[in-house]
Amino acid sequence: MRSPSRFVPSALLVTATLVAACSDSNEPPAEDHTPVRLELAVNGVAMADDTVRLTAGGSDTVRVTFYNAGDENLDAHEDDHYSALTFLPATGLTATIDSTHHFRHEVVNTVAAGTTGDIDIGYGHDAAADEYTFTVAYKAE
């Protein structure tokens, strides 16, 4: 009489492992919409250093460009994502989001030249844009 082979259980284990490792989905991997860094432009001019320069007593257009961990620009997702600008201190500064470009804001201020503070820049799936926050300095000139 012949004894059972050890090969059969090993072959079953390898087959089960291969089946578990394969997916029957041909879906591409999910896109990464998680921002890890950003770039800012004021009136079409990219920030030259780590401070946003605003026009004292005037208005400026601030454009935010977000990038994911793969350094991919997230502008293609602007229709279903939002940004928000929150000034600290808030006195004398307001930001209004462009209704057709969620990463662009009109900033109006009544502050004097030399005024400084921080801007919390939010990112998210709704107008609150509170899923991710980045902070940069600002100075009115």
Number of C-alpha atoms within 10 A of each C-alpha: 3 4 5 8 8 8 9 9 11 11 11 11 12 11 12 11 11 11 11 9 9 8 9 7 6 6 7 6 6 6 7 12 19 16 22 14 14 15 13 21 18 20 14 11 11 14 13 10 8 11 16 21 18 24 19 18 15 15 17 19 19 23 23 21 17 23 19 16 12 10 12 13 17 18 16 10 14 17 13 11 19 22 28 25 26 15 20 15 12 12 10 12 17 16 19 14 20 13 10 9 15 23 26 25 22 17 19 19 19 15 19 15 13 10 13 19 15 18 21 16 19 20 25 19 16 14 15 12 18 15 14 14 18 14 14 14 16 19 18 19 15
